[in-house]
Amino acid sequence: MKTTWKFQDARSHFSKVVEDALKSGPQYVTRRGAATVAIVSIQEYEALISKKPTFKEFLLSCPKMDEHFDIERQKDYPENIKL
């Protein structure tokens, strides 16, 4: 179950919000009834951002093209489009 705090309550009990984030997990804060922020521990935050590969790693993980790789144009649209 996620813990939700109203903005004013989170502000006046910030120490408790931080302590709960360290012990129990993310603490969600709402403003005017809408979810606005989540307070998480630094370990949880680092785990979230570290899973994202760099652009270079992403490109290197793409399938490689070899001599048998065929590029075929989609035939859904005509070749020449008159404007």
Phi and psi restraints in degrees (value plus and minus 20) as a CYANA .aco file:
   2 LYS   PHI    -107.1   -67.1
   2 LYS   PSI     122.8   162.8
   3 THR   PHI    -112.0   -72.0
   3 THR   PSI     106.2   146.2
   4 THR   PHI    -138.0   -98.0
   4 THR   PSI     115.0   155.0
   5 TRP   PHI    -139.6   -99.6
   5 TRP   PSI     121.8   161.8
   6 LYS   PHI     -93.8   -53.8
   6 LYS   PSI     129.4   169.4
   7 PHE   PHI     -73.5   -33.5
   7 PHE   PSI     -68.2   -28.2
   8 GLN   PHI     -81.9   -41.9
   8 GLN   PSI     -60.8   -20.8
   9 ASP   PHI     -87.1   -47.1
   9 ASP   PSI     -61.8   -21.8
  10 ALA   PHI     -83.2   -43.2
  10 ALA   PSI     -58.5   -18.5
  11 ARG   PHI     -87.9   -47.9
  11 ARG   PSI     -61.8   -21.8
  12 SER   PHI     -99.5   -59.5
  12 SER   PSI     -37.4     2.6
  13 HIS   PHI    -142.1  -102.1
  13 HIS   PSI      20.5    60.5
  14 PHE   PHI     -78.1   -38.1
  14 PHE   PSI     -60.2   -20.2
  15 SER   PHI     -79.5   -39.5
  15 SER   PSI     -61.6   -21.6
  16 LYS   PHI     -88.3   -48.3
  16 LYS   PSI     -59.2   -19.2
  17 VAL   PHI     -81.0   -41.0
  17 VAL   PSI     -65.1   -25.1
  18 VAL   PHI     -84.6   -44.6
  18 VAL   PSI     -65.2   -25.2
  19 GLU   PHI     -80.8   -40.8
  19 GLU   PSI     -62.9   -22.9
  20 ASP   PHI     -86.1   -46.1
  20 ASP   PSI     -55.5   -15.5
  21 ALA   PHI     -84.6   -44.6
  21 ALA   PSI     -57.3   -17.3
  22 LEU   PHI     -91.0   -51.0
  22 LEU   PSI     -58.0   -18.0
  23 LYS   PHI    -108.9   -68.9
  23 LYS   PSI     -63.1   -23.1
  24 SER   PHI    -130.2   -90.2
  24 SER   PSI     -30.5     9.5
  25 GLY   PHI      91.0   131.0
  25 GLY   PSI    -188.5  -148.5
  26 PRO   PHI     -75.4   -35.4
  26 PRO   PSI     121.2   161.2
  27 GLN   PHI    -135.4   -95.4
  27 GLN   PSI     101.8   141.8
  28 TYR   PHI    -116.4   -76.4
  28 TYR   PSI     117.7   157.7
  29 VAL   PHI    -138.5   -98.5
  29 VAL   PSI     113.2   153.2
  30 THR   PHI    -131.0   -91.0
  30 THR   PSI     132.3   172.3
  31 ARG   PHI    -153.1  -113.1
  31 ARG   PSI     103.0   143.0
  32 ARG   PHI      34.7    74.7
  32 ARG   PSI      16.8    56.8
  33 GLY   PHI      64.5   104.5
  33 GLY   PSI     -27.7    12.3
  34 ALA   PHI    -124.8   -84.8
  34 ALA   PSI     117.7   157.7
  35 ALA   PHI     -83.6   -43.6
  35 ALA   PSI     110.4   150.4
  36 THR   PHI    -141.2  -101.2
  36 THR   PSI     -63.1   -23.1
  37 VAL   PHI    -163.1  -123.1
  37 VAL   PSI     141.2   181.2
  38 ALA   PHI    -146.5  -106.5
  38 ALA   PSI     113.9   153.9
  39 ILE   PHI    -122.6   -82.6
  39 ILE   PSI     101.7   141.7
  40 VAL   PHI    -148.2  -108.2
  40 VAL   PSI     140.9   180.9
  41 SER   PHI     -90.3   -50.3
  41 SER   PSI     140.3   180.3
  42 ILE   PHI     -85.1   -45.1
  42 ILE   PSI     -54.2   -14.2
  43 GLN   PHI     -83.4   -43.4
  43 GLN   PSI     -63.6   -23.6
  44 GLU   PHI     -86.6   -46.6
  44 GLU   PSI     -60.2   -20.2
  45 TYR   PHI     -84.1   -44.1
  45 TYR   PSI     -66.2   -26.2
  46 GLU   PHI     -81.8   -41.8
  46 GLU   PSI     -58.2   -18.2
  47 ALA   PHI     -84.5   -44.5
  47 ALA   PSI     -57.9   -17.9
  48 LEU   PHI     -85.9   -45.9
  48 LEU   PSI     -64.8   -24.8
  49 ILE   PHI    -103.0   -63.0
  49 ILE   PSI     -39.2     0.8
  50 SER   PHI     -99.3   -59.3
  50 SER   PSI     -37.7     2.3
  51 LYS   PHI     -95.9   -55.9
  51 LYS   PSI     -33.8     6.2
  52 LYS   PHI    -103.1   -63.1
  52 LYS   PSI     102.0   142.0
  53 PRO   PHI     -92.6   -52.6
  53 PRO   PSI     135.8   175.8
  54 THR   PHI     -90.2   -50.2
  54 THR   PSI     145.8   185.8
  55 PHE   PHI     -80.2   -40.2
  55 PHE   PSI     -60.9   -20.9
  56 LYS   PHI     -83.0   -43.0
  56 LYS   PSI     -65.2   -25.2
  57 GLU   PHI     -82.1   -42.1
  57 GLU   PSI     -59.2   -19.2
  58 PHE   PHI     -81.7   -41.7
  58 PHE   PSI     -67.3   -27.3
  59 LEU   PHI     -83.6   -43.6
  59 LEU   PSI     -59.8   -19.8
  60 LEU   PHI     -90.4   -50.4
  60 LEU   PSI     -40.1    -0.1
  61 SER   PHI    -107.1   -67.1
  61 SER   PSI     -26.4    13.6
  62 CYS   PHI     -89.5   -49.5
  62 CYS   PSI     133.6   173.6
  63 PRO   PHI     -79.3   -39.3
  63 PRO   PSI     122.7   162.7
  64 LYS   PHI    -105.3   -65.3
  64 LYS   PSI     127.0   167.0
  65 MET   PHI    -114.7   -74.7
  65 MET   PSI     112.3   152.3
  66 ASP   PHI    -143.5  -103.5
  66 ASP   PSI    -190.4  -150.4
  67 GLU   PHI     -88.4   -48.4
  67 GLU   PSI     -36.3     3.7
  68 HIS   PHI    -114.7   -74.7
  68 HIS   PSI     -16.9    23.1
  69 PHE   PHI     -97.2   -57.2
  69 PHE   PSI     101.4   141.4
  70 ASP   PHI    -129.1   -89.1
  70 ASP   PSI     109.2   149.2
  71 ILE   PHI    -123.3   -83.3
  71 ILE   PSI     102.8   142.8
  72 GLU   PHI    -143.4  -103.4
  72 GLU   PSI     113.6   153.6
  73 ARG   PHI     -92.4   -52.4
  73 ARG   PSI     119.5   159.5
  74 GLN   PHI     -87.5   -47.5
  74 GLN   PSI     120.6   160.6
  75 LYS   PHI    -121.2   -81.2
  75 LYS   PSI      -2.3    37.7
  76 ASP   PHI     -90.8   -50.8
  76 ASP   PSI     -51.4   -11.4
  77 TYR   PHI    -138.4   -98.4
  77 TYR   PSI     131.9   171.9
  78 PRO   PHI     -87.4   -47.4
  78 PRO   PSI     135.7   175.7
  79 GLU   PHI     -84.4   -44.4
  79 GLU   PSI     -66.4   -26.4
  80 ASN   PHI    -126.7   -86.7
  80 ASN   PSI     105.6   145.6
  81 ILE   PHI    -127.6   -87.6
  81 ILE   PSI     101.3   141.3
  82 LYS   PHI    -108.0   -68.0
  82 LYS   PSI     110.0   150.0
